[in-house]
Each structure stands twice: as structure tokens, then as C-alpha cells.
Amino acid sequence: MPDFYIRQFFPSDRYKIRTDYTMSRKHALVLTQKALEHNPDIIVACGGDGTVNEVASCLIGTDVKLGIIPLGSGNGLASHLNIPHEIGKSLEVIREGRKIRIDAGRINQHYFFSNTGIGIDAMIIRKYEHSGKRMLFAYVKAAVAAAFEYRAQPAIVSFDDRVIPIRPFIVFVSNSNEMGYNMTLTPDAMLTDGKLDLVLIPELSFFEKIALGYRILTRSVSRFKKAQHHLVQSLQIEMPMKIFTDAQIDGEHYKLRTNICRISAEPAALSVLV
């Protein structure tokens, strides 16, 4: 995004602006940490949920406000916050400066702001990343391939003094009400309630997978009979038959070097401009 375009919204006599460009995954973490050395009022993430995650993770517990220009493919968090996808309008949102504080989620040492999961969604994201294409068709293609390949492994999900043994097709933990591409498993999730929405779906037959896909596309997962929904502050997921855990965190694939995932909500952890 050229500086001269940004200056139309933030003239140099009123605003001091610096722009940096990421070169690779995790580079936004480095750039944000360097930017914080200059005591900024606002740091703006230009990109999708993965870029937003890297920037926002550095701002947890600070008073620095996060601005979002949604340039990614899914843009789930921006959609929940009703931030326009048009660049000019999103710049206006940042300039107007209306601040809210939202919750963050944490899975082991990683933060998330939209969602995380260790079921088929992790395999979908891995295949989606390997496709090299950031578009809805590539996501659907990855989902179909994963539906045939994914094999559920035993898991133990613990929260609120409950212990649920399950062979999960989906273990999905959400902070927001959209995954991206206008799809959701948690339409009632809130960013400001201090809670996380947990969706558990056990191993499914072929036809049940088709039915679930339809429910996801029509935003009606709550009507899928095998879906369990719980509102939690924290939970633990153990995969006793595994050494490492494949996870997706805000739409990025991670291989966690443990078979235990501790997940919790961190209320009002981040300031965002909306």
C-alpha cells in the first residue's frame, strides 16, 4: 500500500506514520516488537487473520491500539468487528479512533483472536497452505480432501470439572463468530464476554460429513445433532496416542510439540479500533 494513499487519510502535519512490509511468516512479530520501541499510539495490521494474529499477539496487555486493514482471504476477525474490506473505509475506521477492548484466547504459549482447533480443521489449513492459493475454492478443495483422509484420534477434553473422552472430528474453540469466508461454527460467540465457545463433534460417517458441510455453509451448525456446544473460560485437551499435536491457530497451521493443549480466555486483553 503506497504511502501517498495513506497520507490522504493521515496528513503528515497531524500524524507521524511509518510503514513496514513483512517478508515471511512470523516477520510481523519482529516488526511489531520493533515498532513498540517507538511508543506508538496505534499499530495497524494489513493482511489476513494470520498477520493480525502476529501483530495483536505483541499488543496483549498494552494500551497500544490495533488497527486492521483486512487484505487476507478469510478475514474472520475483521468481519466480526464489522471492519470494511475496502481499504479506504478501513483507513477511515482507524482515523476515527473508536476503541474497544476484546478478549484473546491462548493455546499453550500461542495467542488467538478468532479461533483455534485440533481436529479436521488443522488438516484443512495444512492442505490449504500447501496449495499456495488463497481463495475460497482452494479452501473447499482442501476441506474435501481432508474429509476423506482425516482419521479421528482419541482425545480427552476437560473443563468445568467435566471430563469428556471423545474421538473428535472437530474440537474447535472460538473467540469470534466467524471463521472467514462468511462461515461459522459459533454464530453466537462474542469477543467481549470473557468466554470461549467450544464445539465438539465426534467421528462421523461419510454422509454425516456431507450433512455437516452443508450446515457449515448455511451457518446452521447448531442444528447438527452431533454437535456439542459449551461456553467455557478454560479447558484442556489431551491426545494420549500422539506425541505432537496438529493445530490451526487463526487459520495458520502449527505442529505443537506436546500432546496436551491448555486453552483459556484472557478477558479484555486487546484494544482494537472499530
C-alpha positions in Angstrom: 0.0 0.0 0.0 1.7 3.2 -1.1 2.4 6.0 1.4 0.8 8.7 -0.7 -2.5 6.9 -0.5 -2.3 6.6 3.3 -1.4 10.3 3.5 -4.8 11.2 2.0 -6.3 9.9 5.3 -3.4 10.8 7.7 -1.7 14.1 6.6 1.9 14.5 7.7 1.2 17.7 9.6 -1.0 15.8 12.1 0.2 12.2 12.0 3.6 10.6 12.2 3.4 7.3 10.2 5.9 4.6 9.5 5.2 1.7 7.2 7.0 -1.7 7.1 6.5 -4.8 4.9 6.6 -8.4 6.0 8.8 -10.7 4.1 7.8 -14.1 5.6 5.6 -15.8 8.2 6.4 -14.5 11.7 8.1 -11.4 10.3 5.2 -9.3 11.6 6.1 -10.3 15.1 9.6 -8.8 14.7 8.3 -5.7 13.0 5.7 -5.1 15.7 8.2 -5.6 18.5 10.5 -3.0 16.9 7.6 -0.6 16.4 6.7 -0.8 20.1 10.2 0.6 20.9 8.9 4.0 19.5 5.9 4.1 21.8 3.2 4.3 19.1 -0.5 5.1 19.8 -1.6 2.7 17.0 -0.2 -0.2 15.2 -2.0 -1.3 12.0 -2.0 -4.9 10.7 -2.6 -5.1 6.9 -3.4 -8.6 5.9 -5.5 -11.6 6.9 -6.1 -13.3 10.3 -2.6 -14.7 10.4 -1.0 -11.3 10.1 -3.5 -9.8 12.5 -2.6 -12.6 15.0 1.1 -11.8 14.8 0.7 -8.1 15.4 -2.1 -8.4 18.0 -0.1 -11.0 20.0 2.6 -8.4 20.7 0.0 -5.9 21.9 -1.6 -8.1 24.6 -1.8 -6.2 27.9 -0.6 -2.9 26.4 -2.5 0.4 25.7 -1.4 0.4 22.1 -4.5 0.2 19.8 -4.7 -2.3 17.0 -6.0 -1.1 13.6 -6.9 -3.7 10.9 -6.9 -3.3 7.2 -8.3 -6.7 6.0 -6.3 -7.7 3.0 -6.4 -11.5 3.6 -8.5 -14.3 2.2 -10.8 -15.1 5.1 -10.6 -12.0 7.4 -12.7 -13.6 10.1 -11.8 -11.2 12.9 -12.4 -8.1 10.8 -15.7 -9.4 9.7 -16.8 -10.0 13.3 -15.8 -6.4 14.1 -17.6 -5.1 11.0 -14.4 -3.5 9.7 -14.9 -2.7 6.0 -12.9 -4.8 3.5 -12.5 -1.7 1.3 -9.1 -0.2 2.1 -10.2 3.5 2.2 -13.1 2.7 4.5 -10.9 0.7 6.9 -8.5 3.6 7.0 -11.4 5.9 8.0 -12.2 3.5 10.8 -8.6 3.8 12.1 -8.7 7.6 11.8 -11.9 7.9 13.7 -10.3 6.0 16.5 -13.3 4.4 18.4 -11.6 1.9 20.7 -13.0 -1.2 22.3 -11.3 -3.9 24.3 -11.7 -7.5 23.2 -10.8 -10.9 24.7 -8.0 -13.0 23.5 -7.6 -16.8 23.6 -4.5 -18.7 24.5 -3.5 -22.2 23.5 -0.3 -23.1 25.4 2.1 -20.3 24.5 0.2 -19.0 21.5 -2.5 -16.4 21.4 -5.5 -16.5 19.1 -8.2 -13.9 18.5 -10.6 -15.7 16.1 -10.3 -19.4 16.8 -8.2 -22.5 17.2 -8.8 -26.2 16.6 -7.1 -29.6 16.7 -9.5 -31.7 14.6 -10.0 -31.8 10.9 -9.7 -28.1 10.6 -6.0 -28.3 11.3 -5.6 -30.7 8.4 -7.7 -28.5 6.2 -5.5 -25.5 7.0 -2.3 -27.5 6.3 -3.6 -28.6 2.9 -4.8 -25.1 2.2 -1.4 -23.7 2.9 0.3 -26.3 0.8 -2.0 -25.4 -2.2 -0.3 -22.0 -2.4 -3.7 -20.4 -3.3 -5.6 -18.1 -1.0 -9.2 -18.3 -2.3 -12.4 -20.0 -1.3 -12.2 -22.7 -4.0 -8.8 -23.8 -2.6 -10.2 -23.9 0.9 -13.2 -26.0 -0.2 -10.8 -28.4 -2.2 -8.7 -28.8 0.9 -11.7 -29.5 3.1 -13.0 -32.2 0.7 -9.6 -33.9 0.6 -9.2 -33.7 4.4 -12.7 -35.2 4.8 -11.6 -38.4 3.0 -8.1 -38.5 4.7 -8.7 -37.4 8.3 -8.8 -40.2 10.9 -10.0 -39.2 14.4 -7.7 -40.0 17.3 -8.7 -40.5 20.9 -8.8 -37.3 23.0 -9.8 -36.3 26.5 -11.4 -32.9 26.8 -11.6 -31.4 30.3 -13.4 -28.3 31.5 -15.6 -27.2 34.5 -15.0 -30.4 36.4 -16.2 -32.4 33.3 -14.1 -35.0 31.5 -15.2 -36.0 28.0 -13.5 -38.9 26.2 -14.0 -38.4 22.5 -12.7 -39.4 19.1 -13.1 -36.0 17.7 -13.8 -35.0 14.1 -13.8 -31.4 15.3 -12.5 -29.8 18.5 -13.0 -26.1 17.8 -12.5 -23.3 20.2 -13.7 -19.8 19.1 -13.4 -16.3 20.4 -15.3 -14.7 17.5 -18.4 -15.5 15.5 -16.8 -16.1 12.1 -14.0 -18.4 10.7 -13.7 -16.4 7.5 -15.4 -16.7 4.1 -18.6 -15.9 5.9 -18.6 -19.4 7.5 -19.1 -20.1 11.2 -19.3 -22.9 13.8 -20.1 -20.4 16.6 -22.6 -17.8 15.4 -23.3 -16.6 18.9 -19.7 -16.2 20.0 -18.8 -12.8 21.5 -15.4 -11.0 21.7 -16.3 -9.3 25.0 -17.8 -11.9 27.2 -14.6 -13.3 28.8 -15.5 -16.8 27.5 -14.6 -19.1 24.7 -17.1 -21.1 22.6 -16.2 -24.8 22.4 -17.6 -27.1 19.7 -17.1 -30.8 19.9 -18.2 -33.1 17.1 -17.3 -36.9 17.3 -16.1 -39.1 14.5 -18.6 -39.0 11.6 -19.8 -41.3 8.8 -19.4 -40.2 5.2 -23.0 -39.0 4.9 -22.7 -37.2 8.3 -19.7 -35.3 7.0 -21.7 -34.1 4.0 -24.5 -33.0 6.3 -22.1 -31.1 8.5 -20.5 -29.4 5.5 -24.0 -28.2 4.5 -24.6 -26.9 8.0 -21.3 -25.0 8.0 -22.0 -23.4 4.6 -25.5 -22.4 5.7 -24.3 -21.1 9.1 -26.6 -23.6 10.9 -24.2 -25.9 12.8 -26.4 -25.6 15.9 -28.9 -27.8 14.1 -26.4 -30.6 13.5 -27.4 -33.2 16.1 -23.9 -34.5 16.9 -22.5 -31.0 17.6 -22.0 -30.2 21.3 -21.6 -26.6 22.3 -20.1 -25.4 25.5 -19.3 -21.9 26.9 -16.0 -22.1 28.8 -13.3 -20.0 30.4 -10.6 -22.6 30.1 -10.2 -26.2 29.0 -7.6 -28.9 28.5 -7.3 -31.3 25.5 -5.1 -34.3 25.8 -4.3 -36.6 22.8 -2.9 -39.7 24.6 -2.0 -41.6 21.4 0.1 -38.8 20.0 3.4 -37.1 20.7 2.8 -33.8 18.8 -0.5 -32.1 18.1 -1.5 -30.6 14.7 -3.4 -27.4 15.4 -4.7 -24.4 13.5 -4.5 -21.1 15.2 -6.3 -18.2 13.5 -6.1 -20.0 10.2 -2.4 -20.9 10.3 -1.1 -24.5 10.8 1.1 -25.3 13.8 2.7 -28.5 14.9 2.7 -28.2 18.7 5.4 -30.2 20.4 3.1 -31.7 23.0 0.0 -33.9 23.2 -1.6 -31.6 25.8 -3.2 -28.3 24.9 -4.3 -25.9 27.6 -6.6 -23.2 26.3 -8.0 -20.2 28.2 -9.7 -16.9 27.6 -7.9 -13.7 28.6 -10.7 -11.1 29.0 -10.3 -7.5 27.6 -6.7 -8.2 26.7 -6.5 -6.2 23.5 -7.5 -2.6 22.3 -8.9 -2.5 18.8 -10.2 0.3 16.6 -13.6 -0.4 15.1 
